[in-house]
Amino acid sequence: MTPEQRLDRVERLLGLFVREGRRQREQSREQNGRISALIHMQELDREVRQAESREINEKINILINSQMDLRSSVTDLKSSVKDLTAAQSEARVTHDKEMSELRKAHDVHDKEMAELRESQSETNKSLRAFLDSLRKGGNGNSST
């Protein structure tokens, strides 16, 4: 090979290297652009997921607080039911005692009324006898 042919060959090879270098730089730029776009999309996705995670955590906290309030309300309600049951039992006992006392008083009243009726009956008999004796006079005859 002649030096001129060698030089042509070197020029051709250098041209191929230059074109290949340009193509590699273009591909590298495209890859860099794609990588940048991927990184950007990944950052956006991360931000969206973080925002969603915050929202979910807030909702979970609200649910937890609501559940705690509900448990507290149920506990208070149970306590109120126990208090009402105890008060109802006390009221029954008091009512039963009062009814027993009223029955006793009613029985005493009925007994006293029976005695009063009997006494009234005896008083009426005595009064009739006295009035009859006045009509008959002192010797048993009628005074009229």
GROMACS elastic network, one bead per residue, 0.5 to 0.9 nm:
[ bonds ]
;  ai    aj funct       b0    kb
    1     4     6  0.81365   500
    1     5     6  0.62208   500
    1     6     6  0.65728   500
    2     5     6  0.51509   500
    2     6     6  0.61240   500
    2     7     6  0.85198   500
    3     7     6  0.60290   500
    3     8     6  0.85412   500
    4     8     6  0.61294   500
    4     9     6  0.84184   500
    5     9     6  0.59695   500
    5    10     6  0.84361   500
    6    10     6  0.60324   500
    6    11     6  0.84369   500
    7    11     6  0.59891   500
    7    12     6  0.84352   500
    8    12     6  0.60275   500
    8    13     6  0.84557   500
    9    12     6  0.50118   500
    9    13     6  0.60658   500
    9    14     6  0.84396   500
   10    14     6  0.59067   500
   10    15     6  0.83923   500
   11    15     6  0.59992   500
   11    16     6  0.84917   500
   12    16     6  0.61374   500
   12    17     6  0.85341   500
   13    17     6  0.60568   500
   13    18     6  0.84813   500
   14    18     6  0.59877   500
   14    19     6  0.84911   500
   15    19     6  0.60606   500
   15    20     6  0.83481   500
   16    19     6  0.51060   500
   16    20     6  0.58854   500
   16    21     6  0.83238   500
   17    21     6  0.58578   500
   17    22     6  0.85009   500
   18    22     6  0.61349   500
   18    23     6  0.85241   500
   19    22     6  0.50615   500
   19    23     6  0.60787   500
   19    24     6  0.84685   500
   20    23     6  0.50045   500
   20    24     6  0.59962   500
   20    25     6  0.85074   500
   21    24     6  0.50095   500
   21    25     6  0.60996   500
   21    26     6  0.85908   500
   22    25     6  0.50164   500
   22    26     6  0.61376   500
   22    27     6  0.85359   500
   23    26     6  0.50590   500
   23    27     6  0.60915   500
   23    28     6  0.83634   500
   24    27     6  0.50316   500
   24    28     6  0.58601   500
   24    29     6  0.84661   500
   25    29     6  0.60255   500
   25    30     6  0.84905   500
   26    29     6  0.50424   500
   26    30     6  0.61149   500
   26    31     6  0.84719   500
   27    31     6  0.59628   500
   27    32     6  0.83694   500
   28    32     6  0.59467   500
   28    33     6  0.84636   500
   29    33     6  0.60437   500
   29    34     6  0.85011   500
   30    34     6  0.61092   500
   30    35     6  0.84546   500
   31    35     6  0.59011   500
   31    36     6  0.83517   500
   32    36     6  0.59452   500
   32    37     6  0.84374   500
   33    36     6  0.50187   500
   33    37     6  0.60564   500
   33    38     6  0.85018   500
   34    38     6  0.60408   500
   34    39     6  0.84892   500
   35    39     6  0.60359   500
   35    40     6  0.84437   500
   36    39     6  0.50239   500
   36    40     6  0.60064   500
   36    41     6  0.84998   500
   37    41     6  0.60318   500
   37    42     6  0.84140   500
   38    41     6  0.50726   500
   38    42     6  0.59583   500
   38    43     6  0.85195   500
   39    42     6  0.50135   500
   39    43     6  0.61475   500
   39    44     6  0.86246   500
   40    43     6  0.51180   500
   40    44     6  0.62287   500
   40    45     6  0.85612   500
   41    44     6  0.50261   500
   41    45     6  0.60166   500
   41    46     6  0.84881   500
   42    46     6  0.60589   500
   42    47     6  0.85994   500
   43    47     6  0.61780   500
   43    48     6  0.85991   500
   44    47     6  0.50922   500
   44    48     6  0.61639   500
   44    49     6  0.85737   500
   45    48     6  0.50741   500
   45    49     6  0.60857   500
   45    50     6  0.85074   500
   46    49     6  0.50793   500
   46    50     6  0.60402   500
   46    51     6  0.85642   500
   47    50     6  0.50514   500
   47    51     6  0.61508   500
   47    52     6  0.85735   500
   48    51     6  0.51157   500
   48    52     6  0.61568   500
   48    53     6  0.84742   500
   49    53     6  0.59038   500
   49    54     6  0.85021   500
   50    54     6  0.61043   500
   50    55     6  0.85856   500
   51    54     6  0.50975   500
   51    55     6  0.62588   500
   51    56     6  0.86255   500
   52    55     6  0.50459   500
   52    56     6  0.60901   500
   52    57     6  0.85043   500
   53    56     6  0.50432   500
   53    57     6  0.60263   500
   53    58     6  0.85189   500
   54    57     6  0.50401   500
   54    58     6  0.61006   500
   54    59     6  0.85921   500
   55    58     6  0.50884   500
   55    59     6  0.61984   500
   55    60     6  0.85635   500
   56    59     6  0.50591   500
   56    60     6  0.60592   500
   56    61     6  0.85417   500
   57    61     6  0.60853   500
   57    62     6  0.85433   500
   58    61     6  0.50548   500
   58    62     6  0.61659   500
   58    63     6  0.86027   500
   59    63     6  0.61172   500
   59    64     6  0.85427   500
   60    64     6  0.60629   500
   60    65     6  0.85342   500
   61    65     6  0.60727   500
   61    66     6  0.84315   500
   62    65     6  0.51357   500
   62    66     6  0.60291   500
   62    67     6  0.84980   500
   63    67     6  0.59994   500
   63    68     6  0.85121   500
   64    67     6  0.50444   500
   64    68     6  0.61351   500
   64    69     6  0.85899   500
   65    68     6  0.50401   500
   65    69     6  0.61335   500
   65    70     6  0.84866   500
   66    69     6  0.50365   500
   66    70     6  0.60185   500
   66    71     6  0.85396   500
   67    71     6  0.60839   500
   67    72     6  0.85104   500
   68    71     6  0.50642   500
   68    72     6  0.61471   500
   68    73     6  0.85514   500
   69    72     6  0.50084   500
   69    73     6  0.60780   500
   69    74     6  0.85495   500
   70    74     6  0.60545   500
   70    75     6  0.84903   500
   71    74     6  0.50217   500
   71    75     6  0.60827   500
   71    76     6  0.85197   500
   72    75     6  0.50527   500
   72    76     6  0.61181   500
   72    77     6  0.84692   500
   73    77     6  0.59605   500
   73    78     6  0.84950   500
   74    78     6  0.60409   500
   74    79     6  0.84995   500
   75    78     6  0.50717   500
   75    79     6  0.61828   500
   75    80     6  0.85701   500
   76    79     6  0.50206   500
   76    80     6  0.61027   500
   76    81     6  0.85801   500
   77    81     6  0.60866   500
   77    82     6  0.85500   500
   78    81     6  0.50314   500
   78    82     6  0.61863   500
   78    83     6  0.85807   500
   79    82     6  0.50745   500
   79    83     6  0.61486   500
   79    84     6  0.85518   500
   80    84     6  0.60091   500
   80    85     6  0.84264   500
   81    85     6  0.59751   500
   81    86     6  0.84806   500
   82    85     6  0.50226   500
   82    86     6  0.61045   500
   82    87     6  0.85002   500
   83    86     6  0.50934   500
   83    87     6  0.60489   500
   83    88     6  0.84415   500
   84    88     6  0.59033   500
   84    89     6  0.84543   500
   85    89     6  0.61183   500
   85    90     6  0.85703   500
   86    89     6  0.50503   500
   86    90     6  0.61729   500
   86    91     6  0.85048   500
   87    90     6  0.50105   500
   87    91     6  0.59971   500
   87    92     6  0.85244   500
   88    92     6  0.61053   500
   88    93     6  0.85938   500
   89    92     6  0.50365   500
   89    93     6  0.62169   500
   89    94     6  0.85653   500
   90    93     6  0.50689   500
   90    94     6  0.60707   500
   90    95     6  0.83919   500
   91    94     6  0.50086   500
   91    95     6  0.58515   500
   91    96     6  0.83686   500
   92    96     6  0.59043   500
   92    97     6  0.84330   500
   93    96     6  0.50797   500
   93    97     6  0.61359   500
   93    98     6  0.85573   500
   94    97     6  0.50759   500
   94    98     6  0.60758   500
   94    99     6  0.84678   500
   95    98     6  0.50416   500
   95    99     6  0.59524   500
   95   100     6  0.84103   500
   96    99     6  0.50327   500
   96   100     6  0.60235   500
   96   101     6  0.85540   500
   97   100     6  0.50183   500
   97   101     6  0.61563   500
   97   102     6  0.84992   500
   98   101     6  0.50245   500
   98   102     6  0.60011   500
   98   103     6  0.85003   500
   99   103     6  0.60287   500
   99   104     6  0.84949   500
  100   103     6  0.50553   500
  100   104     6  0.61763   500
  100   105     6  0.85359   500
  101   104     6  0.50105   500
  101   105     6  0.60368   500
  101   106     6  0.83889   500
  102   106     6  0.58753   500
  102   107     6  0.83958   500
  103   107     6  0.59675   500
  103   108     6  0.84597   500
  104   108     6  0.61124   500
  104   109     6  0.84132   500
  105   109     6  0.59436   500
  105   110     6  0.84718   500
  106   110     6  0.59902   500
  106   111     6  0.84559   500
  107   110     6  0.50201   500
  107   111     6  0.60936   500
  107   112     6  0.85043   500
  108   111     6  0.50197   500
  108   112     6  0.60170   500
  108   113     6  0.84222   500
  109   112     6  0.50396   500
  109   113     6  0.59619   500
  109   114     6  0.84650   500
  110   113     6  0.50137   500
  110   114     6  0.60856   500
  110   115     6  0.85641   500
  111   114     6  0.50532   500
  111   115     6  0.61758   500
  111   116     6  0.84894   500
  112   116     6  0.59482   500
  112   117     6  0.84898   500
  113   117     6  0.60110   500
  113   118     6  0.84451   500
  114   117     6  0.50624   500
  114   118     6  0.61326   500
  114   119     6  0.84734   500
  115   118     6  0.50169   500
  115   119     6  0.59596   500
  115   120     6  0.83988   500
  116   120     6  0.58892   500
  116   121     6  0.83525   500
  117   121     6  0.59795   500
  117   122     6  0.85350   500
  118   122     6  0.62004   500
  118   123     6  0.85342   500
  119   122     6  0.50486   500
  119   123     6  0.60146   500
  119   124     6  0.85003   500
  120   124     6  0.60214   500
  120   125     6  0.85361   500
  121   124     6  0.50837   500
  121   125     6  0.62522   500
  121   126     6  0.86234   500
  122   125     6  0.50327   500
  122   126     6  0.60843   500
  122   127     6  0.84592   500
  123   126     6  0.50245   500
  123   127     6  0.59496   500
  123   128     6  0.84737   500
  124   127     6  0.50212   500
  124   128     6  0.60552   500
  124   129     6  0.84620   500
  125   128     6  0.51512   500
  125   129     6  0.60980   500
  125   130     6  0.85443   500
  126   129     6  0.50141   500
  126   130     6  0.60529   500
  126   131     6  0.85217   500
  127   131     6  0.60194   500
  127   132     6  0.83565   500
  128   131     6  0.50277   500
  128   132     6  0.58909   500
  128   133     6  0.84196   500
  129   132     6  0.50003   500
  129   133     6  0.60894   500
  129   134     6  0.86399   500
  130   133     6  0.50447   500
  130   134     6  0.62814   500
  130   135     6  0.87506   500
  131   134     6  0.50539   500
  131   135     6  0.63180   500
  131   136     6  0.87612   500
  132   135     6  0.51534   500
  132   136     6  0.63348   500
  132   137     6  0.87456   500
  133   136     6  0.51938   500
  133   137     6  0.62658   500
  133   138     6  0.75323   500
  133   140     6  0.70113   500
  133   141     6  0.88581   500
  133   142     6  0.87116   500
  134   137     6  0.52754   500
  134   138     6  0.74255   500
  134   140     6  0.87597   500
  134   142     6  0.82599   500
  134   143     6  0.76946   500
  135   138     6  0.88544   500
  135   140     6  0.84341   500
  135   141     6  0.77749   500
  135   142     6  0.54295   500
  135   143     6  0.55592   500
  135   144     6  0.74264   500
  136   139     6  0.72126   500
  136   143     6  0.54168   500
  136   144     6  0.81558   500
  137   140     6  0.53912   500
  137   141     6  0.53784   500
  137   142     6  0.55187   500
  137   144     6  0.86199   500
  138   141     6  0.71703   500
  138   142     6  0.87556   500
  138   143     6  0.83559   500
  139   142     6  0.85089   500
  140   143     6  0.87163   500
  141   144     6  0.87650   500
